[in-house]
Amino acid sequence: MFQLRTHPTWRLGSAALGGIALAALSFSPSPAAAEADPGTQAAPAERAPELLIRATIDQVFNILRDPALKQDQKLRMTKLREAVDQAFDWETMAQSSLGPPWRKLDTKQRSEFVSVFKELLAQQYMDDIDRFQGSERVEVKGSDKRAELAVVKTTLITSSREQVPMDYTLQPAGKRWVVVDLSIEGVSLVNHYRQTFNRFLANKPFPELMQQLKRRLGLHD
């Protein structure tokens, strides 16, 4: 049976990496950041990745704290998906998570895998979002450039005051930046899925992987 296992070092129960990312309810900006408008074009280019993460977390916070949306879970989750979709490059994450087998897929298979992979993460968000509606917050610590990538460092502070490092890896896409990986306590979401998929595909064909993923989502061919 195909299983997506959580890593033993993750300290937030059964929450998946993606669920923790979406469930970042608020952030604590530095004084300088508080004066900056995340959407302004006047912001220095090197700060664009950090400002994107700040703006996305802030948008998620506003959605989760909206009294009207608390009464409409379906609409709330739709808005949360829209907020995260603007920041995450799901196709790149899907390709990286699948690894070498991606090159063997045709256009239709790639499109299908991206679609199912995205929905799998989204389902994990929905499964875990309610556990983070308390006093949790996220502090944005800054960002580093690594070759063509940028890594924005944040810390999730849980209701029990645990501090969980969460690093977002971004790459440029035209004139903007997009998230292509997320690491929690040093554990990469992309690498976690790649290892899981590789174990499965070592002995079974890709169509069977898709069947298993769809089954987890309650989908049928």
N, C-alpha and C positions, 0 to 999 in steps of 0.2 A: 504494500500500500504506500502510495506517495505521501510524504509528509514534509511540511516546511517547519523545521525545528527552530526554536528560539535558542540563542546562545546562552550558556550557563552564567556568563558574567552580567547579563542584563538584569538589573535589580528592580524592575518594575512589574513583577508578576508575569502574566502571559502576554503583555502588550508587545506588539510587533514593532520593529524599527519604524516603519512608516506611520503606525498609529501614534507613536511618541512624537514624531515630527509634527504631525497635524495637530496634536493635542497640546502644543505649546500655547498656553493661554495668554501670556503677556510677556513683555520683556522690560528690562531695566536699562535704559540708555545712559550713556555717559553724558555729562553736561554738554559737550560739543555736539554730540549726536542729537540731543534734544532740540538744538537750535536748527538742525538741518531738515529740509523737506525731502523725504525719500524720493519724491517724484521729480525734483527739480533738475533741469538740464545743466544747471550751473555747478552741480556737485562734481568734485574731482573724479576723473575717470577711474582712478585706482580705488575709489571708495564705492563704486557702483555695485559690486557683489555684496558688500556688507549692507548697503542701503536696500537692496532687493530683499535680503533676508529679514531685515528690520521691518520693511513695509509689509511683507507677507505675514509675518507673525502678528503685526499690529492689526492687519485685516482679519486674520483668524480670531484674534482676541475680540474685536468689535462684533463679529458675527456671533460668537459664543455668548457674549454678554448682552446681546439684543433681546430684551424681554419678549418681544413679539415672536421672534424666531424660536424661543424656548418652548413655545406652545405648538410649533410646527416642525417636528423633527425632519420630515422629508425635505421641506424647503431649506431648513438650516443646513442639512448635509449637502444639498445641491449647491448652496452658496459656498460652503467650505471646499467642495470639490473644485468649483470655479476658481477660488482663490489660489489653491495649490496648483491647479493645472497651469496657471499663468507663470509659475515659477519653475516647475519641474519639466525636464525634457524626458518624457516617458520612453520615447523611442530609443534614445541613446542609452538610457538605463536598462531597457529590455535587451538591447543588443549586447551591452557589456555583461549583463547578468547571465545571458545564455552562453556567451563565450564563443569558441570556435564553431560550434554547430550552426551559429547564425549564418555563416558564409554559405552553407549548403541549402538554405531555405530559399524558396522562390518568393516573389513579391507578395502573393496572396498569403503564404504561410507567415511571412514576417509581419504583415498587417494584422493577421489574426492573433499572433503571439503577443504583439504590442497591446492589442485591445484587451486580451484576457489578462495579461500581466498587470495592466493598469487597473482593471476591475478587481483583481486579487488584492492589490495594495489598498484600493479604496474600501473594500470589504473589511480589511483589517482596521482601517481608520474607524469605520462605523462600529466595529465590535468593541473598540477600546476608547472611543472618544468620551463616553460618559464618566469614566474613572478620573478624568482630569478636569472636572468642573468644580474645583475647590480653590485652594490658595496657591496652586502651582504657578510658577513664573519662569521666564527664560531671560538670562542675562547674555547680551551679545558682547563678547570679549575683544573682538577685532578680527582682522583678516590677514592672511599671508598669501603672497604670490608664489606659485610653484610652476615654473616654466609657463605654459599657456593657461594654466589653471589657477583658480583662486580658492582658498579654503577659509571659510568664515567660521570662527570658533564661537560656540555658545555653550551655556551651561543651563540645564534644566534643574530647577530647585523644586523638589517635591514637597508635598504637604508635611512630610516627616523631616524636612530640611536636608534630605540627601541631595548631593550635588552630582549630577550626571553629565559628563562632557558630551556634547553633540557637535560634530563638525560637518558643515555642508560644503561639498566640493562643487564648484561652478566652472563652466567654460563659456567663452564668448559664442554667441549665435547671431551673426550679423551685428547689429548695433546694440544688442542687449546681452545680458548674462542669463544663464539657465542652470538649474541644479542638476547634476548628473550623478551624484552619489551622496549618501548620508552615512556618517559613522557615529556610533554611540559607544562610548568607553573604548574607542579604538577599533571597534568591530564594524566593518564596512557592510552596508546593506547589499551592494552589488556583489561583493565577494561572497557573502553568505549565500545568496541565491545561486551564484555560479557554482559553488561547491555542491549545493543541493541538486541542481540540475545535472551537473556532470556525473554525480553518483548514479542518478536515475538513468541517464542516457548511456552509461557505460555498458548496460545490458539490455536496454529497451529502446525502441525506435521513437522518433519525435512525435508521430501521431498519437502514440500512447501517452506521452507526456501531456499533450494537449487535452486528451480525454480526461486525464486525472485532474488537470487544472480546472477544466470546465465542470467536472463533477463537484469540485470543492465550491464552485460558484453557484451550483444548482442549475447549470446550463446543460443543454442536450443538443447533439448534432441534428 
